[in-house]
Amino acid sequence: MVDARIALRNRRLSLCSMTKTPVNSRNIATTNALQFKITDQLWAEPMKKKKKIDPAIIKAREDRRRKKLEKQIRRLEKNAQQLKPIDEMEVPLHLLDNMDKRKRPQLQLSTEVLEARALLQKEWTRYKRDEYVAHVAQIDRIMAAQRRALDRLYEESEDLYNEAVMPDLQLVPFSTSGPVATPPIKGYDTPDGEYIDISKKWDN
């Protein structure tokens, strides 16, 4: 009971002292206004205590990693010369399945047949050579006869010779018609051509 009275008395004294203190009606400050600020977000995780691992386990892990890399390197070296497949040049599977049925057996020719074919090939070669020589000789005779005729014609009349050696443009009649210079057509939509690229992409 005594303690409660002492506490109540101290409270009254504090209130009296606050009422007697003068209060300033104006507050003036020369510093910048302190606004609300947020500190940087730090998402750091506390350091974990490192566990001690057996060196044999670490070595085994490194060995497995090295073997895996070596295997990948060997696979890349094996497929280094392999080209990208082209669908247009790939043989259909149904043809590959029937390849044995479509394959013809190789004929075993006798010696007499091989010799007969060789003699026939030689005979055909001689015939074509004689034909070529005769054709060239015929052209030479025609050109020589034409040369002699022109020489005789030149001795008779130079005007007739000039008429004879002049090329005849009407010997092979030929006529053609091509594009002409015309003004553009209004509203004509020029077809540029469209296509759809269906080629496969081989990205690494």
C-alpha positions as CSV (number, residue, x, y, z in Angstrom):
1,M,0.0,0.0,0.0
2,V,2.9,2.4,0.8
3,D,4.6,1.6,-2.5
4,A,1.4,2.5,-4.4
5,R,1.2,5.8,-2.7
6,I,4.9,6.6,-3.5
7,A,4.4,5.7,-7.2
8,L,1.3,7.9,-7.4
9,R,3.2,10.8,-5.9
10,N,6.1,10.5,-8.3
11,R,3.7,10.5,-11.2
12,R,2.1,13.7,-10.0
13,L,5.5,15.3,-9.6
14,S,6.5,14.4,-13.2
15,L,3.3,15.8,-14.6
16,C,3.8,19.0,-12.8
17,S,7.4,19.4,-14.0
18,M,6.2,18.8,-17.7
19,T,3.6,21.5,-17.4
20,K,6.1,24.0,-16.1
21,T,8.6,23.4,-19.1
22,P,8.1,26.0,-21.8
23,V,7.3,24.6,-25.3
24,N,8.5,26.3,-28.5
25,S,5.7,26.9,-31.0
26,R,8.1,26.9,-34.1
27,N,10.8,24.2,-34.9
28,I,13.5,25.4,-37.4
29,A,16.1,23.0,-38.7
30,T,18.9,23.7,-41.2
31,T,19.6,20.0,-42.1
32,N,17.9,18.0,-45.0
33,A,14.6,16.3,-44.2
34,L,15.1,12.7,-43.2
35,Q,12.8,10.6,-45.4
36,F,12.0,6.9,-45.0
37,K,14.9,4.8,-46.2
38,I,15.2,1.1,-46.8
39,T,18.5,-0.7,-46.3
40,D,19.9,-2.9,-49.1
41,Q,18.5,-6.4,-49.3
42,L,21.1,-8.9,-48.3
43,W,20.1,-12.5,-49.2
44,A,23.4,-14.0,-48.2
45,E,23.2,-17.5,-46.7
46,P,25.3,-18.2,-43.7
47,M,28.4,-20.2,-44.5
48,K,28.0,-23.9,-44.2
49,K,30.5,-25.9,-42.4
50,K,32.6,-27.9,-44.9
51,K,32.4,-31.6,-44.4
52,K,35.5,-33.6,-44.5
53,I,35.4,-36.0,-47.4
54,D,37.6,-39.0,-47.9
55,P,40.3,-38.3,-50.5
56,A,39.5,-41.6,-52.1
57,I,36.0,-40.5,-52.8
58,I,37.2,-37.2,-54.3
59,K,39.6,-39.1,-56.6
60,A,36.9,-41.5,-57.7
61,R,34.7,-38.6,-58.6
62,E,37.5,-37.0,-60.6
63,D,38.2,-40.3,-62.4
64,R,34.5,-40.7,-63.4
65,R,34.4,-37.1,-64.7
66,R,37.6,-37.6,-66.7
67,K,36.3,-40.9,-68.2
68,K,33.1,-39.2,-69.2
69,L,34.9,-36.4,-70.9
70,E,37.2,-38.8,-72.7
71,K,34.2,-40.8,-73.9
72,Q,32.5,-37.7,-75.3
73,I,35.8,-36.7,-77.1
74,R,36.1,-40.1,-78.7
75,R,32.4,-39.9,-79.9
76,L,33.1,-36.5,-81.4
77,E,36.3,-37.7,-83.2
78,K,34.4,-40.8,-84.5
79,N,31.6,-38.6,-86.0
80,A,33.9,-35.8,-87.2
81,Q,33.8,-36.9,-90.8
82,Q,30.1,-37.7,-90.8
83,L,28.1,-35.4,-93.1
84,K,24.6,-34.1,-92.4
85,P,22.0,-36.3,-94.1
86,I,20.1,-35.1,-97.1
87,D,16.6,-36.4,-97.4
88,E,16.5,-36.0,-101.1
89,M,19.5,-38.4,-101.4
90,E,18.4,-40.9,-98.8
91,V,17.2,-44.3,-100.2
92,P,13.7,-45.2,-99.0
93,L,13.5,-47.9,-96.5
94,H,11.1,-50.1,-98.5
95,L,13.7,-50.2,-101.3
96,L,16.4,-51.2,-98.9
97,D,14.2,-54.0,-97.6
98,N,13.7,-55.3,-101.2
99,M,17.3,-54.8,-102.3
100,D,18.1,-58.5,-102.1
101,K,15.0,-59.3,-104.3
102,R,15.9,-56.7,-106.9
103,K,19.6,-57.5,-107.0
104,R,20.5,-59.4,-110.2
105,P,23.1,-62.2,-110.0
106,Q,26.4,-61.5,-111.7
107,L,26.7,-63.5,-115.0
108,Q,29.7,-65.7,-115.3
109,L,30.8,-65.4,-118.9
110,S,33.0,-68.1,-120.5
111,T,36.4,-67.4,-122.1
112,E,35.0,-67.9,-125.6
113,V,32.3,-65.2,-125.0
114,L,34.8,-62.8,-123.6
115,E,37.1,-63.2,-126.6
116,A,34.2,-62.9,-129.1
117,R,33.1,-59.6,-127.4
118,A,36.7,-58.3,-127.5
119,L,37.0,-59.1,-131.2
120,L,33.6,-57.5,-131.9
121,Q,34.6,-54.3,-130.0
122,K,37.9,-54.1,-132.1
123,E,36.0,-54.6,-135.3
124,W,33.5,-51.9,-134.4
125,T,36.4,-49.5,-133.6
126,R,38.0,-50.1,-137.0
127,Y,34.7,-49.5,-138.8
128,K,34.0,-46.2,-137.0
129,R,37.6,-45.1,-137.8
130,D,37.3,-45.8,-141.5
131,E,33.9,-44.0,-141.5
132,Y,35.5,-40.9,-139.9
133,V,38.4,-40.9,-142.4
134,A,36.0,-41.3,-145.3
135,H,33.8,-38.4,-144.0
136,V,36.8,-36.1,-143.6
137,A,38.2,-37.0,-147.1
138,Q,34.8,-36.2,-148.6
139,I,34.7,-32.8,-146.9
140,D,38.2,-32.1,-148.2
141,R,37.2,-33.0,-151.8
142,I,34.2,-30.8,-151.7
143,M,36.1,-27.8,-150.3
144,A,38.9,-28.3,-152.9
145,A,36.3,-28.4,-155.7
146,Q,34.7,-25.3,-154.4
147,R,38.1,-23.5,-154.2
148,R,38.9,-24.5,-157.8
149,A,35.5,-23.3,-159.0
150,L,35.9,-19.9,-157.3
151,D,39.3,-19.5,-158.8
152,R,38.0,-20.2,-162.3
153,L,35.1,-17.7,-161.6
154,Y,37.5,-15.0,-160.5
155,E,39.4,-15.4,-163.8
156,E,36.2,-15.0,-165.7
157,S,34.6,-12.1,-163.8
158,E,35.4,-10.4,-160.5
159,D,31.9,-9.2,-160.0
160,L,30.5,-12.7,-160.3
161,Y,33.1,-13.8,-157.8
162,N,32.1,-11.2,-155.3
163,E,28.5,-12.2,-155.7
164,A,29.4,-15.9,-155.2
165,V,31.4,-15.3,-152.0
166,M,28.8,-13.0,-150.5
167,P,26.8,-14.9,-147.7
168,D,23.2,-15.7,-148.5
169,L,21.1,-14.5,-145.6
170,Q,17.9,-16.0,-147.0
171,L,19.4,-19.5,-147.1
172,V,18.0,-20.3,-143.7
173,P,15.0,-18.0,-143.1
174,F,14.7,-16.9,-139.5
175,S,12.5,-14.4,-137.9
176,T,11.9,-13.5,-134.2
177,S,10.1,-11.0,-132.1
178,G,11.1,-9.9,-128.6
179,P,10.1,-7.5,-125.9
180,V,9.5,-4.0,-126.9
181,A,9.7,-0.7,-125.0
182,T,6.2,-0.2,-123.6
183,P,5.0,1.9,-120.8
184,P,4.2,0.1,-117.5
185,I,0.7,-1.1,-116.9
186,K,-1.1,0.7,-114.0
187,G,-2.1,-1.5,-111.1
188,Y,-0.1,-4.5,-112.3
189,D,1.1,-6.7,-109.5
190,T,4.4,-8.2,-110.5
191,P,4.7,-11.8,-109.3
192,D,7.8,-12.2,-107.3
193,G,7.4,-15.9,-106.7
194,E,6.8,-17.5,-103.3
195,Y,8.2,-20.6,-101.8
196,I,8.1,-22.3,-98.5
197,D,11.5,-23.4,-97.0
198,I,11.1,-26.9,-95.6
199,S,14.7,-27.6,-95.1
200,K,15.7,-28.9,-91.7
201,K,17.8,-26.9,-89.4
202,W,20.9,-28.5,-88.0
203,D,21.8,-26.3,-85.0
204,N,24.4,-27.4,-82.5
